């Protein structure tokens, strides 16, 4: 998400950085480019007008014109205003009520409500230690109930059965009674969607809300609908009194207009963003981190959190210990590292969170292809245990066998072995003290000695 906007804004603002003096004309020209970039990102026009007005007012004041580094001061203003538009800070789910706390999900058909219900169940259960029950009130979409049952099994949530011949209100009230009986902490209620807003859908959603009195009503919306997401959210809010928004499919939207429009238009906070089909692809929405990402400053805090959450710490510890003892780095280890990278969203997700990546030339960014990881893992899987430990034995006939077994070419096998040799050299350096240096750097990223505290915008 935000790829196009990041490219445009980074280019515009980078030209101002380092300038010792900014004239009013230079500021106006820059803001004109920012305005076009926001409109191209499908941000709602009222939001764009307000944003540009606020930035202009601050930029033409003493804050920029009298600054010793006016370019940097203007970038900080743009960053601060992006944060303001998106909601200042993350607002988590309000679960401060007698259990079971009911969380209801509403939205249009195809927005990703059922998948989000499963993701949210996983987040609450596995990361917050809650006992979660899920129930589907979608009696219209074929296989909707079965889909949620499958997801519940994947995330270890309790599934409350329902049938297409039941009324949605009865399903919800039965689920609430069962959640109380089983001493659940949270009940997630997945409701039906429609292809467009209609009164029958709204009336049904209101009836469910009145029956189970949800503490949270989350509007789930596809980020690719752009500024229409804000319009639809406002219509749902008028009917249901929403408490928050979940933006889905953000990995498929390069514009980001929905994220910059929803809060300003509806007044409701974006609480989560979904990026991908995997059950762990749901993240809390942090406006300050997103603003930094939009301006090409990266999002190191989210990257560190993701490493802590998704990397197998025990396995990583064993590798560090192995390297310290002078044991060799094998293709088995290489495969494990690639699989862990894939679990974190791949190189594309990693690059999105690293500072300065938005300013790389397009041809360099296009070389990042996560499909290569799957191909490389397939090649290693086609090797024998001996070949993974002693890759020097892999010659002509073995290469042909490995290429055939993995559905690749001999050139692909050669490329993998070359990359592995480079990685081996790097790991030898880690074994001689380089690993300790890298860990110290990681500590500074997390706000340890020598680094900025978490969440602080570096001036």
N, C-alpha and C positions, 0 to 999 in steps of 0.2 A: 504494500500500500504506500501511497505518496511518492512513488518513484518519479513521476513526471513533475509533480509540484516541487519535490526536493531539487531536481535538476534545474528547474527554472529559478527558484528562489536562491539556491546556492550560487548560481552564476551571477545573478543580479547583485546580491549582497557582498559577494567576494570582491567585486570591483570597487566596493566602497571601503572595505577593510584596509587599514593601514594609511588611509588618506589623512593628512594633517588638518584639512579644512573642508567642510561641506557647505556649499551654498544652498539657498532655498530652491533654486532651479534644479540642482543635482538631486536633492531629496525628492522633489516633485517627480522628476523623471524616474527615479528608482521606485517610487510608490505607484506610478502608472504601470510599470512592469509587474510589480507585485499584484496589482489589481487584475491585470490580464491573466496572470498565472493562477490566481484563485478562481476566476471565472472558468478558465479552461479545466480546472480540477472539479468543476461542477458544484462549487460552493454556492449556496443560496444568495441571491443578489442583496437582500437586506443585510445579511451577515457580512458580505464583502464591503458594503458601504459603511457599516458601523466599524469594521476592523480598520479600514483605510483611514476613516475619520479620526479614530483614537490614536493611531500611529502618527498621523500627520500632526495632530495637536501636540503630542509629546515631542516629536522630532523637531518641530519648529520652535520649541521652547529652549530654555537655557541648557537643558539636559544634554543636547547634542551640539548645538551651535557653539557652546562655550567649552565643550569637552576637549581634552588633549588628544583623545582618540575617538573622534566623532563617528568614524565608520563602525567601530566596535560598539559604541553607545547605541547606534541605530539598530544594529543586529540584536542587541539585548532587548530593545523596545519591541521589535518584531517578535522575538521569542516570548516575552512577557505577555504580549497581546494574544498570541496563539494559545498560550496557557489559559488566559482569561476566557477566551471564546469557548474552549473545550471543557472548562469547569474547574480550574484551579488545582484540584487534587482528586485522587481516587476516592470514590465513595463505595465502601464495601456493602455487602448485604446486611440489612438490619435483622438480626436474628434474636434480638432482645425481647423475647416474649415466652410465655409458657409453652413448652413443647407439646405437640409437634407444631413447629412454625411452618405455615403454609406459604409456598412461593409459587405463584401462577405465571405461566408463560403464554403470551398472546402474540399474534402477528399474522401476516398474510401467508397463504399457501406457498410453500417453496422457500420460505425465508430461513429455514433451518431450525425450527422450534424443537423438533424431536431429538435431533442430534445434539442441540444445545442442552436439552434436558439431561441427556446422558453425560455430557461433558461436565455440567454443573454438579451432577450427582457424584462424579468422580472427584472433582475438586473439593467438595464439602466432605466427602467421606474419607478419601485417602490423604488429603493435605490438612484438613481441619478436624479429623477424627469424629465426624458426626455420623449418627445412624440415619441413613437416608432411605425414604420410600419414594418410588415414582409411580405415577398412574397416567394413563392416556385417556383423555375425554374426546379424542378424535374418532368418532364413529362413522365418518364419511369417507376418509381416504383409505383405499385398500391397503392392507398390511401395515397400517400405522401402529396399531397395538402391538403386533408382532415385532416391528422394528424396535420399539421401546423396550420390549421384553429382552431382545437380543442385546441391546446396549446395556441394560441393567445387569445382565450376566457378565458382561465384559468389565464393568466398573465395580462389581460387588455391591450393588444397591439392591434393596428389596423391591420386587416388582409386585404391584397390586393388579391382579387380572381384571379385565373389563371386556365387554362384548359389544359388537356393533348394534345389537337389538336393544341395548340399554339407553336410557336418556343420559346426556352428559352431566346433568345436575345430580342424578342418582349415583353415577359413577364417582363423582367428586365427594359427595357426602359419605358414601360407603368407604371410600379410601381414607377419609379423615377419621372415621370411627375405627378403622382397622389400624391406622397409624397410632392412634391413642392406645389401643389395646396392646400393640407391640412395643410401646414406649419408644417410638421413633423421635429423633430430634427435629427432622425436617421432612416435609411432604412436598414434593415437586409435582405440580399439576400441569400436564401438557394439554393444551386446548387445540381445537380444530381451526384451520385457516380457510380462507376463501381466495379465489383468484383476484378479487377486488373487494374494496370496503362495501359492505351492505348491512342494512339494519338488522336482518335476521341473525347474522354473525355476531353483531354487537350485542343484541338482546341476549343471545345465548351466553356470551362471555360475561355479561353483567349478572345473569342469573347464577352462574357458577361462582362468581366473586361473592355475591350475596349469601350463597349457601355455605361457603367455607371460610369467608372472611380472611383473605390472604394478607399476610404482613407485607409482602412484596408482590407487585405486579410488574413483571418485566416485559417490555416490548422488544421482540426479536425481529431484526430487520436486516435484509441483505444489503451490504455496503455498496454493491454494484448498482443499486438503484439511485445513487447520487443524492441530489437535493430532494428528490421525491421521497426519500426516507424520512426527512424531517416533516414533510407535509402529511405523510401517512401516520407518523408518530403523533402528530398533533391531533389528528382525527381520533386515534385510539385513546389518547389522553383525555379528550373531552368525554368519551364514553366510559372509561374505566379508572380514571385517576391513577395513571402510571406512577411508579416509584423509580423507574430506571430503564435504561436501554441496553440491549446487547447487540453489537454490530457483528454480523457473521460474514464469512467469505471474504475477509479483508485481504487474503492472499491472492485473490483474483481481481482486485481493484487497484489499479495503478494511480487513481486520481485522488481519492480521499475526501471528496466533497461531503459525504455523509457525516464523517467524524467531525468536520468543522462546522456543520450546519445544525445537527440534531439538538445539541445543548442550547444553542442560542435561540432556536425557533421554538422549542418546546419548554425550555427551562428544566428539563429532566436530565439527570447525569447519565453519561455512558459508564456503565459499571464493568462491562467485560467486552473483549473483542475475541472473535473466533477466527483462526487462520488455519484452515485445513480440516480434513475429515477425521483425523485421529482423535481418540477420546481425550488426549491430554492437550489438545490444541485450543485451549481457552485460557486467556490471560486477563488479569485485572487491568483496567484502562487507567493509565497514569498520564494525565495531560502534559506534565512537564517533560516526561521522557519522550512522549510522542512529538512534542514541539521541538525538542533537540534533534530527534530523528529527521523531522521535516527539513530542518535547516542544515542537515548534513553533519551534525555534531555527534551522531551515534547515540547509543543507548547502552552504555557499559553496565549500568546497574541491573537492567533486565537480563543482560547477557550473563552476568555473574550469578544471578538468581536461577537462571535456567540451567547453568552448569551444576549448581548445587542440587537442583531438583531432579535433573534427568540423567546426570552422569553417575554411573555405578561407582560410588566412592571406594568400595572394597576392592573392586577390580583395578581401579586407578592406583590405589595404594600398593597393590601387589606388583604392578608394572614399575612404579617408582622404586620399590624395594629391589626388584629384579635388576634394574639398571644400576642402582647403587652398588650392588654386589658384582657388577661387571658381567652379568649374564647378557647374552645377545638379544636384540630386538628382532623377533621373528615375523613371518607373514601372518601367523595367527594373531599376534599383537596388533599388526597393521590392520587386519580385518576388524578386530575388536574396536579399534579407534574409529574406523570409518562407520561402523554400526552405531557407535555412540554419537558421532556427529550427525548421522541420519536421524537419531532419536530427538536431537535438538532442533530439527527442522532443516538440516542440511546447510551447505555453504551459503545458499541464498539468504537464509534467515540470519546466519552469522554475519554476513557482509552488511546486512541492513542495520545491524546494531553497532558496527564499528565506525568510529569517527572518521570523516573524510571520504568515505566510500562513495558518497553522492557526487563527489567532484572527479571521480575517475572517468577517463574517456569511455565512450559507449562500447567501443570494440573490446576494451579490457573487461568491462562488466559482463559482456555477452559470453565471455569464456567460462564464466561460472555456470556449470551445468550439473545439477544434482543427479542426473541420470548416470553420469560417469561413476558415481559412488556405487550404485547398484551393479553396474557392469564390472567394476573392479572386485566387488565382493563375490560375484558369480565366478570370476576367474580363479580367485583363491579357493572357493568351494570345490572347484574342479581339480585341485591339486591333491596329491596324496599327503598324509601327515609328514612323511619324510621330506617331501619337496617344500613344505611350508617352513620347516626348520632349517633345511639346507638348500636354499634356492639355487646355489651354484650348479646343482646336478641337472637343472632344467635346461636341456639342450634341444636340438632340432625336433626329434620325434616326440619328445615330451611336450614341447610347445604346441605341436600340432594336436596332440591328444587333449591338452588343456583348452585350446581354442575351440575345438569341436564340442567338447563337453560343456563349455560355457556359452556357446552360440556367438563367439567373438572371432576375431582374426588373430593371426600370429603377431601382427603389428601391435594389436591391443595388449597382448601378453608381454611383448617386449617393452611397451610403454609402462605397464604396471611394474615390471621388474626394475626399470630405471628409476621410477618414482620411489619405489621401496628402498633402493640403494641410497638415494638421497636422504630419505627419512632415517635410515639406519645411521648415517653419519651424524645427523642432528641428535639422535637419541644417545649416541656415544658422548656427545658434549654434555648432555643432560646428566649422564652418569658420572661425569667428572666435576659436578658442582653447578652445572647450568640449570638443573632442575630447581635447586634451592633459590637461585636468582629469579627464576620465573615465578616461583611461589611467592617470593617477596613482592614482586610486581603485582601479582594478583591480590595480595593483601592490601597494597596501596589502593587498588581499584575499589576495594570494599570499604575504604575509609580508614584503613589501618595507619600505622606510623608513616608519615611522609606523603600521605595522599589526602584528597579533599573528602569531607564527610559526605555520606550518601545524600543524593538529592540536591546538593548545592550547585548552583549555576556558576561556573568558573568565569570570572571577569578578567 
